[in-house]
Amino acid sequence: MMNEEFADIQYAQIRDYKYAQYFEERQYNGKTLSESERKEFISFVDKIIAQHSEGLPLMARILECEKEQHGEFHEINRTVASVYLFVLITMIDCIVAGKYFILADRDYDRRFMRGKMFVIFNEGFKRLYGFNEKSHKKSEWDRLLPIMKYFSEAINRQYQDLTSLLEKQSRTSAWWKDERNYETHLDSEKLYQSRQEEIIESKVMTDSLKLFNTLIAVSDFLRNVQICLYNFLVRKYYRGELSEFNS
């Protein structure tokens, strides 16, 4: 007899995301937020941070549970959870940096935070996809390629669509490479000059969306991949193979 706890379990549906929308160029409007708009923005950002932070313990728990497990499914699950953990952390770091840029009320503080945001943008995309063949081979995105053979045609098509968008983005933007180098290596003269650039608040925040929206697209894709893994377990359960599978 079917366990009542699982009697109503259903297969989850793969979503057909329109990934290209996340890669559209966005123009800044030159606006500086008023005090009330600033408070409203911070409140909105805090909700986003809290929302995405909820996924961190879940991914960490999956990695911990899978540590001692063996077999193809567990290796795939570990890879997906590990990449997802990176994506979530980088998304949160990106938006937290933007929050403190907006909160900074002194000129040097704002210039400092803008520089740190550039480091996150550059390092985040470099680790996500890379800027050349060498860095791409070390990227989180490339880690997913070997496991795509286990998934449906629909998932593979989405992976290829995203790969094309990420590749184009890696070639059409410098991703603040110079600023990242000045900030990271503390090249004082170049760092000073970099921090003299006029700060346009809306431009900095629009820049931050470039990485954040890219990560949202990858997060949506990984959610579909996890749905496939969930459906695999559901199928195992209905076949009465789950206990054997977990032994």
Secondary structure as UniProt FT lines:
FT   HELIX           4..6
FT   TURN            7..8
FT   HELIX           19..23
FT   HELIX           35..53
FT   HELIX           55..66
FT   TURN            67..68
FT   HELIX           72..103
FT   HELIX           107..128
FT   HELIX           133..137
FT   HELIX           140..144
FT   HELIX           145..150
FT   HELIX           153..171
FT   TURN            175..176
FT   HELIX           177..185
FT   HELIX           188..194
FT   TURN            195..196
FT   HELIX           201..238
FT   TURN            239..240
FT   HELIX           242..246
//
